[in-house]
């Protein structure tokens, strides 16, 4: 549908068939329904672009047709390095700029690193916002501690405050916005048709995981992993399971470098694909179609092989799947039904 995108990272749907996309170097653009690519929007905050950092995920508010509100996350520079931040803004009526930009949340502490930002946003049915946060690579042990945001999923209200009912609310020494912990670098997140919150995350060398992120649960990193250190060698005690932590629903060895995640709820591709989970692979350049039975993975099929690194996948308002390929000449693709 559109090309000439520079490392596009995320896709959101606007009214009248328009799209909004982020480009990792720090640009956000409108794509018209006919595929015409608009100029970069004005009004974005400063972005720490480099390595895996930059302008990353993007979602439209559930009432975007009425309020023109979007949420986006990015690597934000600051004292001590950088960190994932979540912002809210309103798209101007002429679609030339973002207005009323407000940073709602800042990951703490900031770290001098260009790796593992996480940065996927999902609006829950109750209007709260889930945000995935990487452990910044050099701070993996902090993923097990509740006094920081590294290697966590947080749940916020739309003003950036901790959402009511979070599992560590009122617990001494724990940040009240934390939803789950023990994550490495989650770059995919989606609500299942039953409303449960799923994520996937990058393992080290092997051990990419799909997890059902539940309130207060610990997902094990770096105490347990099906991967190993880059170049070989066990991580920690070399365990694939650890008491008090949740095993993954599914894992990949070798790693596929997953990015983007969507459940198909429409029947546009026939009944066999309804309810399937779709995950992009950066490493091998395909879209994984995953058949499920409840929370159990049954089979995986490879789609779109040869199209390049798959960064994001979303179901559109029309029930079709839309995919972003990640390169210096990235593209927006629409999957047509057979």
N, C-alpha and C positions, 0 to 999 in steps of 0.2 A: 504493500500500500504506500510505503514511503521509504526513501533511502537517504544517503548522505548524512546520517546521524553519527556523531563521534562518541563512541562508547556509551550508547544509551543504557540506562540502568532500570528505569521503571516507567510504567504506563498507567494512566488514569483516563476515565471516560467522562466527557463533558456532554452537554445537551446538543441536540441537532447533529449527532454523528461525529462530533469533534473529539480529538484526543489531546491529552497533555503528556509530554514525555520529559524526563530528565536526561541530561548528558553528564557523565561523571566529571568532566573538567569544570563544571559549574554553571551550566546553562539549562534553562527550562524553555520548552517551545510548545506552541500549539500546532497540531496537525489538523488541517481541515478534512472534512468528510471525503473530499476527492483526492486526498493524499498530499495536497500542497503544504509544504513545510514553512512555518512562520519564522520570523526572526527571534532571537533570544529575548525573553521577557526581562524588563527592568525590575529593580526592586529586591533582588535576592540578597541575603546577607553574605558576608565574607565566608568563603569555603576554603578549607585546607585540602587542595587537590594534589594528589601525588600518591603513588603506590596504589593501594586499594581504596584510598580515601577520595572524597569529592562530594558532589551532589548525588544522592543515592535514591532512597525510596520515595514514593509519592502515592497518596490515595486521595480521592475526592470524598468529601463529606457525604453522608447518606442523603442529605438534603441539598446537594450542590445545585440542583436546578433552581432552587429558591434562594440560596444564600451565597452561591459562587465560592464556597470555602473549600480549600484544599489543605492537606497536611503533608509535610515533607520532612525527611531527615537527611542529615549531611554531617561530614566531618568538620567540626568547628575548631579553629585555632584559638589558643588561649594560653594562660600561664601554665607552664609545665609541659606543653606539647599540644595535643588536640584530643577531641573526643566526640562521640556521637551526640548530636543535638536534634531535637524535634521542634518544628516550627509550624505555625498556622498562618494562613494568609487568605486574602480574597482576590480572585482574579478580576481585574478591571473590566468594565463593560465592553471596552474596545479591544480586549484581549492583548494589550500591549505591555502590561506590567502587573506585578503583584502589589497589592495595597494592604495596609493594616497588618504588616508582617510582625509576628510576635513569636519569640523563642519560648516554648512552653516548658522544655525540659533539657537539662544538660547532664550528660554522663559524668560521674565523678569517680575517681580522680581523672584528670587529663593525663595523658601518657605521651612520651616522645616516641611515636611509632606511626608507621603508615599502613599497619596491618590490622585485620580483624575488627571491623567496625560493626558487624551485624547489620542492623538498620533496615528491618522490615516492619511495616506498620499494618495493623488490622483494626478496623472498627468493629467492636462486638455488637450484639443485638441490643444491649442496654445503653449503647452510645459511648461506652468507655473505649480507650485506645490501648491496644497492646503494642509494645515496641521491643524488638529483639536487640540485644547488645552483646557484641563480641568481647572477648577477654584480652584483646590487644596483643596477643601472642607472647609477649615477654612477661605477662602477669597472670599466667594460667592458674597459679595457686589461689588468686583472689576470687576465682569463680566459685570457690567453696565458702566464701565469707559473706556475711550479710551486712557488713558495714560499708559496702561499695557497690557500684553498678557494673562491674566487670564480669562478663559471662553470665548475664542475667536476662530474664524477660521482666519488664516492668508493665504495670497496668495503671493508666492515668485517666483522669477525667479530661474534658475538652478545654479546661483552663490550665492543665498541666499539673494539677494536684494529685496526690495518690487517690486512686479510686476507692470508694467505700467498700468494705468487705474484703480487702486484700488480706492474704493469709498471715502476714507478719505485722499487721496493724496492732500497735500497742506493745509490741515485744521490745524489751530493752536491748539496745545495741544493733537493732535491725532497721534497715531503711523501709518505711511503710509502703513505698511504691513497688517493692519487689513482689513478683508473682511466682517465679520459679528460678532455680539456680543450677549451677553445674553445667553451663553451656560453653561451647568453644567459639563458634562463629556462625550463628544462625542467619542464613540469607534466603530463607523461604518461610512463609507463614500464611495460613489461610484458615478460615472457619469451614468446618465440615458441614454437610447438609443438616446434621443433627445439632449444630451450634457449638460443638467442641472445637478447641483451638489446637491446631496442628502446626508443627514447625519442622524444618530440616536444618541440619548444620554440617559444616565442613569438619571432617575428622582431620587428623594429621596426615601421615602417609598410610592411607587406608582408613576405613572406619567412618565414612560419612553416614549420618544417621537421620532417620525419620522418628520424631518423638511426638507424643500427645502431651502437650504442655499443660499440666494441671496445677492447681493452686498449692503452693508450698512444697512441691516435689523437687527432689534433687536428681539431676540427670547425669551426674557422675564425673564430669570432666574436672580435673585430670586423673581422678582415682581409678576410673575404668574406661577403657576404650578398646575397640577392635582394630585400631591402627597402631603404628609405631613411629618412632622418630624419623625425620627425614634422613635418608641414608642408612636407615636400619637402627635397631636397638630399641629395647622396651622403654615405655614411658612409665615412670614411677615403678611400682611393683610388677608391672606388666599384666595387670588383671583386665579381664573383659567384663567382670561383674564385681560389684562391691556392696556389702550390706548397707541398707538405707538409701540406696540409689535405684533409679528406674532404668530397666533395660530398654534399648530402643525397640520400636515396633519393627524396624527394618534397618539394615545397614548394607553398605557397599564396600567390598574389597575386590579389586582396587577402587580407589576413590573416583567418583565421576565429577567431582567439584560441582555440587548442585547449586542452582540459583533459580529463584522464582518458583511459585507453587500455586496451584489452583485446583479446586474441585469443579467438575463439570456437572451442573444441575439441570441442564436442558437436554432435550432429545433431538437436537439439530443434527447429530451424527448417528442417530439410531439408538435404540434402547440398550444395546450392549455397552455403549460408552458412557451412558448416564451414571453418575456416581463415581466415575473413575477419578483418580488423582493424577495430575500432570506436573512434572518437575523438569526443569531445564538442566542440561549438562554443559558446563563450560569446558571441561577437559576433553570430552569425546564429541561434542557438537551434535547432540540429538535431544529430542523432547521425549522424556519417558512417560508413557501411558501406563499407569499402575492400576491393576484390577484389585479390588478390595472385597473382603467379607467382614463387615464391621470394621474393626481396627487391625485386621490381619491382612498382610500383603499376600496375594495369590500368585499373580503373574505380572511381568513387566514386558512392555513392547517398546520398540524404538521407532520414533517418528522423526521426520524432517532431517534425516541423516544427510550430511553434506551441505547443510545450509549455514554452518558456522556455529560459533559459541552461542548457546541459548542463555540469555541473561534473565528474561522475565516472561511469564505467561499469565494471562488473565482471561476470564470469561467476560465478554462484553454484554451490554444490555440486550443485544440481539440473540444471545445464546451461543454465539460463535466464540472460538478461541483466538486470541491475538498474542503474538510472540514477538519479542525484541531479540535481535541478534547483536551480540556485543563485539564490536570491532571499530577501527577508525573509519569504516564505512558501513556502520550498522544500519539495520533495516527493521521496519515494522511489517510483519507478515500477518495475514488473516488466513486461517485454515478453513477452507471451503468444505462443506459436506460432500460425500460421494454422490 
